[in-house]
């Protein structure tokens, strides 16, 4: 009789321990896949533009050109006060990991002595207000957009949409 109880107890112990292991093994892949999915939805964190680079642009940049991807115009700035105002749209704050869902609205080009020395994608949408700077085709830096930059792009987009509406209404 004692042997039956011992066998039943051992069998129950084995049954529940196997069940617990299977539950844990089921939970781990789900947890790992969720974490992996969250990581896949974010792009790598990039450092901020070095202060020396910003100072060089502040002192030497003579031409800034924008190409908007979905707006009916492009824009250039050649006056030093306008260029410097534009540089103030780049905040001295990092953005951290970037959501993959963010899409740039424009490419900005900075020229010194007629040569493009820096390029940046401009991101301006809900939850995505920042710049990503490139060397060649590789993203190397990322900075948040300042409040002044947000106002500027909001104004540009509003004007562009009005231009588009006016053109469609004629």
C-alpha positions as CSV (number, residue, x, y, z in Angstrom):
1,X,0.0,0.0,0.0
2,X,2.8,2.4,0.9
3,X,4.4,1.6,-2.5
4,X,1.2,2.6,-4.3
5,X,1.2,6.0,-2.6
6,X,4.9,6.4,-3.2
7,X,4.4,5.6,-6.9
8,X,1.4,7.9,-7.2
9,X,3.3,10.7,-5.4
10,X,6.3,10.2,-7.6
11,X,4.2,10.1,-10.7
12,X,2.3,13.3,-9.7
13,X,5.6,15.0,-8.9
14,X,7.1,14.0,-12.3
15,X,3.9,15.1,-14.1
16,X,3.8,18.5,-12.5
17,X,7.5,19.1,-12.9
18,X,7.3,18.3,-16.6
19,X,4.3,20.5,-17.0
20,X,6.1,23.4,-15.3
21,X,9.1,23.0,-17.5
22,X,7.0,22.9,-20.6
23,X,5.2,26.1,-19.5
24,X,8.5,27.8,-18.9
25,X,9.9,26.7,-22.2
26,X,6.7,28.0,-23.9
27,X,7.0,31.4,-22.2
28,X,10.7,32.0,-23.0
29,X,10.4,31.9,-26.8
30,X,7.4,34.2,-26.7
31,X,9.2,36.6,-24.4
32,X,12.3,36.5,-26.5
33,X,10.4,36.9,-29.8
34,X,8.5,39.9,-28.3
35,X,11.8,41.5,-27.2
36,X,13.3,40.8,-30.6
37,X,10.3,42.2,-32.4
38,X,10.6,45.4,-30.3
39,X,14.3,45.6,-31.1
40,X,13.5,45.1,-34.8
41,X,11.1,48.0,-34.8
42,X,13.8,50.4,-33.7
43,X,16.9,51.5,-35.6
44,X,20.3,51.8,-33.9
45,X,21.0,54.8,-31.7
46,X,23.4,57.3,-33.3
47,X,25.6,59.8,-31.6
48,X,24.9,63.5,-31.9
49,X,26.7,65.7,-34.4
50,X,30.0,66.7,-32.9
51,X,30.1,70.3,-31.7
52,X,33.2,70.9,-33.9
53,X,31.2,70.0,-37.0
54,X,28.3,72.3,-36.0
55,X,30.8,75.1,-35.4
56,X,32.4,74.6,-38.8
57,X,28.9,74.7,-40.4
58,X,28.1,77.8,-38.3
59,X,31.3,79.6,-39.4
60,X,31.7,78.4,-43.0
61,X,28.5,77.1,-44.5
62,X,27.4,79.3,-47.4
63,X,24.5,77.3,-48.9
64,X,21.8,75.1,-47.6
65,X,19.5,73.3,-50.0
66,X,16.3,71.3,-49.2
67,X,14.7,68.7,-51.4
68,X,11.3,67.8,-50.1
69,X,10.1,64.4,-51.1
70,X,6.4,64.9,-51.2
71,X,5.9,68.7,-51.2
72,X,5.7,70.7,-54.4
73,X,8.8,72.8,-53.9
74,X,12.5,72.8,-52.9
75,X,14.2,75.5,-51.0
76,X,17.7,77.1,-50.8
77,X,19.3,79.5,-48.3
78,X,22.3,81.5,-49.2
79,X,22.2,84.3,-46.6
80,X,24.3,83.7,-43.5
81,X,21.5,84.8,-41.0
82,X,19.1,82.3,-42.7
83,X,21.7,79.5,-42.7
84,X,22.5,80.1,-39.0
85,X,18.8,80.2,-38.2
86,X,18.5,76.8,-40.0
87,X,21.4,75.4,-38.0
88,X,19.5,76.4,-34.8
89,X,16.8,74.0,-35.8
90,X,19.2,71.2,-34.9
91,X,18.9,70.7,-31.2
92,X,21.9,69.6,-29.1
93,X,20.1,66.6,-27.8
94,X,20.3,62.9,-28.8
95,X,17.2,61.1,-30.0
96,X,18.0,57.6,-28.8
97,X,16.8,54.6,-30.9
98,X,14.8,55.6,-33.9
99,X,11.5,54.0,-34.8
100,X,11.6,52.2,-38.2
101,X,8.2,53.6,-39.0
102,X,9.5,57.2,-39.2
103,X,10.0,58.4,-42.8
104,X,12.0,61.5,-43.8
105,X,10.2,64.4,-45.4
106,X,13.3,66.0,-46.9
107,X,17.0,65.8,-47.6
108,X,19.1,68.8,-46.5
109,X,22.4,69.6,-48.1
110,X,25.1,71.8,-46.5
111,X,27.7,73.4,-48.7
112,X,31.1,75.0,-48.1
113,X,33.0,76.5,-51.0
114,X,30.6,74.9,-53.4
115,X,31.1,71.4,-52.1
116,X,28.4,69.4,-50.2
117,X,30.1,68.7,-46.9
118,X,27.1,67.3,-45.0
119,X,23.7,65.8,-45.8
120,X,20.8,65.1,-43.4
121,X,17.4,63.5,-43.7
122,X,14.8,65.6,-42.0
123,X,12.1,63.8,-40.0
124,X,8.9,65.7,-39.2
125,X,5.9,63.7,-38.2
126,X,4.1,62.7,-35.0
127,X,6.8,61.2,-32.7
128,X,9.5,61.7,-35.3
129,X,11.1,65.2,-35.2
130,X,14.8,64.8,-35.7
131,X,17.7,64.9,-38.2
132,X,19.8,61.9,-39.3
133,X,23.2,63.0,-40.8
134,X,25.1,61.0,-43.4
135,X,28.6,60.4,-44.5
136,X,28.2,58.9,-47.9
137,X,25.2,56.6,-47.7
138,X,25.8,55.7,-44.0
139,X,23.9,57.4,-41.2
140,X,26.4,58.6,-38.6
141,X,24.7,61.2,-36.4
142,X,21.2,62.0,-35.2
143,X,19.9,65.0,-33.3
144,X,16.5,66.1,-32.1
145,X,14.8,69.0,-33.8
146,X,14.5,72.2,-31.8
147,X,11.2,73.9,-31.1
148,X,12.1,76.6,-33.6
149,X,12.7,73.8,-36.2
150,X,9.3,72.3,-35.5
151,X,7.7,75.7,-36.0
152,X,9.7,76.2,-39.2
153,X,8.7,72.8,-40.7
154,X,5.1,73.2,-39.7
155,X,5.0,76.5,-41.5
156,X,6.7,75.1,-44.6
157,X,4.3,72.1,-44.7
158,X,1.3,74.4,-44.2
159,X,2.4,76.7,-47.0
160,X,3.1,73.7,-49.3
161,X,-0.3,72.2,-48.7
162,X,-1.9,75.6,-49.4
163,X,0.1,75.8,-52.7
164,X,-1.1,72.4,-53.6
165,X,-4.7,73.2,-52.9
166,X,-4.5,76.5,-54.8
167,X,-2.9,74.6,-57.8
168,X,-5.7,72.0,-57.7
169,X,-8.4,74.6,-57.4
170,X,-7.3,76.5,-60.6
